[in-house]
Amino acid sequence: MIRLTSDPCHLTFIPPTNMHDTQGFIYNITTQVSWAIHDEWLQWLKDEYTTEIMATKCFNSFRILRLHEIDDAEGPTYATQFFATSKALYNSYIQLHSSAIRQKAYTKWGNQFMSFHSIMEIVQ
């Protein structure tokens, strides 16, 4: 983690305190959402979507981030990151749960959002 000091150009490194910060995998979902549904979608993301994914027990934590310094004329972009302690747990999620959970999102929101998914290994 990096923390800003009183001087915004001076950064301080803070060693990780959570296990998921030093090993494992991050399942990243980057989503651009239409302004027309933004507020309702964000609440759904927080209350339902992440809860359902965490209930699979394939991930031990998650975080939601909003991207900045990108074109958001058609809507804001978010990254939702789920932390898995092993590639096997991530694979289990993809094989057993991913399709049904994605379909629920498309059924609810239609073409008012666009997502891409990636998997990243934590190396340090």
Secondary structure as UniProt FT lines:
FT   STRAND          2..4
FT   TURN            8..9
FT   STRAND          11..13
FT   HELIX           19..21
FT   STRAND          25..33
FT   TURN            35..37
FT   HELIX           38..44
FT   HELIX           45..49
FT   HELIX           50..55
FT   TURN            56..57
FT   STRAND          61..66
FT   STRAND          77..84
FT   HELIX           87..93
FT   HELIX           94..98
FT   HELIX           99..109
FT   TURN            110..111
FT   STRAND          113..121
//
